[in-house]
Amino acid sequence: MLAMAKGANMLLMFLLEIGVLISVGYWGFTLSPGWAVRLLAGIGAPVLFAVLWGLFAAGGGTNATYPLTGIARGLFEIAWFGGGALALHLAGAAAPAAVLAAAFVVNAVLRLVWQQS
């Protein structure tokens, strides 16, 4: 039963990662009445976030180019997932932003307790 819960928590982590990319893309497409700005931000923000994740956190750090560990990893995750929640909030989606932030907190606490990456 615990193994299933740990697997579900890692699935949640993956879904949260995807959720952040969708969130920053959504934010980008709500920015300006000009289509060029919306297109640039709507595509550019998720690409930037994905590059940052790949450089510093992919695969729990095992697949990252420059893996972060310990407090640096925790601060990076807080900034990355917080950025996704902030993007939703700025796009006018306060309730989904709160859900994303709360789900991240629960996921992070469980990963710490269960010593998951």
Sequence and secondary structure as in RCSB ss.txt:
>XXXX:A:sequence
MLAMAKGANMLLMFLLEIGVLISVGYWGFTLSPGWAVRLLAGIGAPVLFAVLWGLFAAGGGTNATYPLTGIARGL
FEIAWFGGGALALHLAGAAAPAAVLAAAFVVNAVLRLVWQQS
>XXXX:A:secstr
 HHHHHHHHHHHHHHHHHHHHHHHHHHHHTS SSHHHHHHHHHHHHHHHHHHHHHHTGGGGTS SS   HHHHHH
HHHHHHHHHHHHHHHTT HHHHHHHHHHHHHHHHHHHHTT  
